[in-house]
Amino acid sequence: MRLQKASGWAWALILSLGAAAACSEDPGDTKKDAATSGDAQDAEALDAADTAVDDTADGAGDSTVNDGDNDQSGSTDAGSIDAEETVDSGSETSGTTDVVVGPECTTAADCEGKATPKACEQIACNAGKCGVALVPNKCCENAHCDDGQECTTDTCDVAKTSCLHTPVPNCCSGKTTLLKAGFEQGLGDLAAIEGPTNGNVKWQASAQRVRVGNQALYLGNGCGTYDNTMTVDGNCEPGAGGTAISSLLQTKQLQLPKDKSTQLHFWLWLDTEPPYSTTLPTGTCTPSCPSGLSCVSVNGASQCLPEKDVLTLSIIPDGAAAQKLFDSTQIGKTTAGDWQHVVLDLDAWQGKSVRLQWQFQTGTAFKNGYEGVYLDEVVLETVCPVAGTLCTASQACLDDGSVCTLDACTFYANAPNKGFCFHDASPGCCLVDANCNDGKPCTVDTCKSGACVYTPDGSKPSCCKPSVEWSEDFDSGVLDKWGMLGGNSVDVTWHIDPKAGTKGSQALVFADAAGNSYADTSLPSGTGPTGTACTPPVKLKIGTLYNLVSLQLNLETEWSYLPKGSYQNPPLGTGKKYDHFSIGVREEGVPGAKIEPLWSSDAIAGTTNGEWLELTLSLDAWQGKSVAVCFTFDAGDDQVNDRAGPRLDEVLVRVACTKPECLLDTDCDALSCPACEAPLCTDGTCGCAKVAGCCQKATDCDDGDLCTADSCVSGTCQQSPIVACCKVDTDCGSDDACLAASCDLGSNSCTQTPVPNCCKQDSDCKSAKLCVSLSCDMTANQCKETPLQGCCTADKECDDSDPCTSDLCIDLKCTHKPSGAPGC
């Protein structure tokens, strides 16, 4: 077909209509409306143009050709005009121009070089026009991935040009969300009622701990506790005159549907005073204690004591009393440093108008130095009765195929054998590298095990160049420009020890002059030495790089050589820490700048056990600023201060294009390891190492001990002693003092042999001798003989050396009769 004498303005209109038609459900309607809005000549031109552009426009609707809009590749429908065709650039007033339009192609091969496809497209010939079409099962943008399903989130992995269809949890037609609070703007639809003695402890939006977004709701004060004697102005030290804390958080009145199941769920982070079971022996209460009370033994008597520092969630039906749904004693009053998803079944209140209420009460002013309560993502919604949403103890959740979701059943706190499959998304988790694009040209953005990793691009010299900005090995013997702060001891200070370094060289120590310990008896009773040493100011680089401080640390304290599991500092969970080493950063040139925490010995259970440990810590939070790195040690008290204390060597502030993947084993928790292996940090790299005592079969548990039976029970090795097995004589015991136990090394079994002349009572002693008394020495278990006075067995034993007597032994007795000898 050939379009004759089309004017310049008409041609422009034709092209614009081609783009518009691509977005229209009925391109014919667009043509009709445009034709009736102008004169007959316009309509005639448009009608003729329809044949030229309508097919191409339609192609956008079925993803067979480009839609004509400008895109990243720069290809448009205008670009498909044949080079032999002419388009006059003159205006309408300059006359008309012949536009030659004809078939460009019959196959895609005819279009080579006439269109520029994207990675997801291919060159195509459609109705005689060259263009591009989507490659089957490929995508360039999210819009290409719509599968028409309401309950999937459709996204395009641009790097792989493939679609991802992620199921939307709890999705169904008619689902209703009655309340949703993310606390990005504060309390939102919730209202707080603080107790009259709460002081500075209140519900407030906080960015300190967040499940998703930028804020969560926190009950506490500016010091990160719910102790109302602690204030920021008072350096967050506990004071006197504290009071009990009581706080309510309530929703507005909510109408629950009468024909649908409803659930409330929220994320909870909790750190409060531990339950009685950690400090008091368990009692035997009959009947058992109700929720919120614990059975303990006090002075030998069992009783139910109400727990302190408890968070309670209740539902308050209109016109009725509050009914408890959940309290924090059900989870041990702590979420162990992580967020926990709490979900409640509200089926019992269908069709009722209710209010939901969180209440936190300490009961006393004691032990309120814990961090407190955080809430995030509070949602009240109806439940979709679709396959795969509900679960029980015997029916687990289906795997949704995503590494970024948890597929475990979340059980209702008030219905323990009933749960819901949320497939909770892990915050910040990624599926593909494209999810991690930070828009910075000097980073390599990758998705590793579901987490985004942004690495400076060391291949571009303009992006990053490694360098050492400042270093100190203490070999000079002087602390030039170092700052010493907060010391309270004359004898125990930060100073250079000539032989305390990694190689017997010089090092920075906090100790007495001899470098032996940090004990100082001159301080007041109960007081231990403390002090801070700060490096000279160092200007940190700015850009796509890593600012790092690295050092060698040797730390021997009262925590040394103890099981790591026994570390709790402060020992009572609140108050002052003992033998605590910390590293902080102070911005220089800022009046009143405080030392901001960077790392502390809490991460290593308070000690390196006298060994050297290399630390590498990030200073990127202070990029572009001049800072001092500060080292603080506080003994806390005057007990067990006879240890070597902290020793530092090889301190460097440097720029790096890469940094260690890990410092501690806990940095590798995201790594997925095979059965019986656990994440381990080795030389700055995460890997998997065999877990001691873990097993899959009994042979994994061989401990080399002939006298133990090795077995694998529920993935854990168990060694049970083999009865009567022995390796040395001392392994064999005997309950009979007259039997000697010994080990037969041939059979590894115990044998017993009689002990000569052994006895346990007088009657055990036997003898052929007639003139002795037999008895048992109960201390040595040996028989002893005692001669009987006047007893005899032969005449010669009766000789009295008297010539005038005849000495005879008669009936075991000596008899002396006159002999009748001359002269007698």
Salt bridges, closest charged atoms under 4 A:
ASP47 OD1 - LYS31 NZ 3.95
ASP71 OD2 - LYS118 NZ 3.50
ASP82 OD2 - LYS114 NZ 3.60
GLU104 OE1 - LYS129 NZ 3.85
ASP147 OD2 - HIS165 ND1 3.50
ASP154 OD1 - HIS165 ND1 2.86
GLU273 OE2 - LYS308 NZ 3.59
GLU307 OE1 - LYS333 NZ 3.13
ASP327 OD2 - LYS324 NZ 2.91
ASP345 OD2 - LYS418 NZ 3.01
ASP347 OD2 - LYS418 NZ 3.51
GLU371 OE2 - ARG209 NE 2.80
GLU377 OE2 - ARG211 NE 3.35
GLU381 OE1 - LYS175 NZ 2.91
GLU381 OE2 - HIS265 NE2 2.90
ASP400 OD2 - HIS423 ND1 3.76
ASP407 OD1 - HIS423 ND1 2.77
ASP424 OD2 - HIS341 ND1 2.84
ASP457 OD2 - LYS460 NZ 3.78
GLU469 OE2 - LYS541 NZ 3.85
GLU587 OE1 - LYS625 NZ 3.75
GLU588 OE2 - ARG586 NE 2.93
ASP602 OD2 - LYS577 NZ 2.44
ASP602 OD2 - HIS580 NE2 3.39
ASP634 OD2 - LYS576 NZ 3.10
ASP642 OD1 - ARG643 NE 3.75
GLU661 OE2 - LYS448 NZ 3.09
ASP700 OD1 - LYS697 NZ 3.24
ASP705 OD1 - LYS727 NZ 3.18
ASP736 OD1 - LYS760 NZ 3.34
GLU785 OE1 - LYS769 NZ 3.15
ASP800 OD2 - HIS816 ND1 3.35
ASP807 OD1 - HIS816 ND1 2.65
